[in-house]
Amino acid sequence: DVKVTQSSRYLVKRTGEKVFLECVQDMDHENMFWYRQDPGLGLRLIYFSYDVKMKEKGDIPEGYSVSREKKERFSLILESASTNQTSMYLCASIGSQGRRQPYEQYFGPGTRLTVT
Amino acid sequence: TQLLEQSPQFLSIQEGENLTVYCNSSSVFSSLQWYRQEPGEGPVLLVTVVTGGEVKKLKRLTFQFGDARKDSSLHITAAQPGDTGLYLCAGISNTGNQFYFGTGTSLTVIP
């Protein structure tokens, strides 16, 4: 079974702090994603990555950055946390090589971040 | 940009009732997926529909992809408490690796 793990289930940070959210997948997937989930808005894509050291902006990248130094790990960074970044953050991955479309996204359990 | 609208946003029904959730867009997608998310967990894939007009059944769940590949519906027959959760549709781009999620429908089935 594909497993996507996130470093924390719950996190409380203060305004202005630098926040790191870590995501690791164990299935050698090329593509990894970071979403934030807010009630009534569904999942909104922050950043995604096709390969190591590659990154692409999603729909709401402002205030966030990402890092993908290793294939299995995709990190989301909040440079200076603000209260409007309080949300549920979900990491996902898909493997495309050797597979036919459409692909399935595998999600981690999420990190509920509160910024006070 | 929110491309997919789901309705209703909230649904609370009694066990045994039937329900339909809708997922609508003005955009065309190569395929569409439905996910279910339980509290404290990430979404899990239920089904993928790829052909306009396609109907897929998964036990008591029936999924339909619109003829124009812009919309989809999920029908649940004789709902059970285990169906409780957040249902999300996701349209997929032609490249296959960009997913556009709907606004979500939170379903509660009361025993």
Interface residues (C-beta under 8 A of the other chain):
Chain A: V4 R9 N31 F33 Y35 P39 G40 L41 G42 L43 R44 L45 F48 Y50 D59 L90 A92 I94 S96 Q101 P102 Y103 E104 Q105 F107 G108 P109 G110
Chain B: T1 Q2 L4 Q6 Q9 S30 S31 Q33 Y35 G40 E41 G42 P43 V44 L45 T48 V50 L88 A90 I92 G96 N97 Q98 F99 F101 G102 T103 G104
